[in-house]
Amino acid sequence: MANTSSAKKAARQMIRRTEVNKSRRTRVKSEVRSVEEAISSGDRAKALAALAVVEPILVRTAQKGVMHKKTASRKVSRLTQRVKAMSA
């Protein structure tokens, strides 16, 4: 357990940050799932709308350090590619 007051404060902050990061991670997964469901249902308009919602969320999550920048970029790229393939 933490001994100094600064270490105790750091432990409290870590608990709060963990909760925030957990909720951000959950939101990303939910939004990505909504795009994937729209793709699997074959509804291109719905998929495009969901993609427009999920892209800024992924970028913001990467900026906050919850996920790596390139991971977010890769996810956006792959989802965009799959939505684009629906029209072909």
Residue, then its C-alpha position, 0 to 999 in steps of 0.5 A: m500500500a502507498n506510504t506517502s501522501s503523494a503516493k496515496k493521491a496518485a493511487r486515488q487518481m489512478i482509480r478515477r482514470t481507470e473508470v474513465n478509460k474503461s467507459r471510453r473503451t466500452r463506448v468505442k466497442s459499442e460504436v464499432r459494433s453498431v457499424e459492423e451490425a449495419i454492414s452485416s445487415g446490408d444497410r449502406a446508409k445506416a453503415l455510413a451514418a454509424l461510421a460518421v459517428v464512430e470515427p471521431i470517437l476513435v480519434r478522440t480515444a487515441q488522443k486521450g491515450v486509451m488506445h494507440k493512435k495507429t490502432a485507431s487509424r487502422k480501425v477507421s481504415r478497415l471499417t471505411q474499407r468495409v463500408k465502401a465495399m458494400s456499394a460494389 
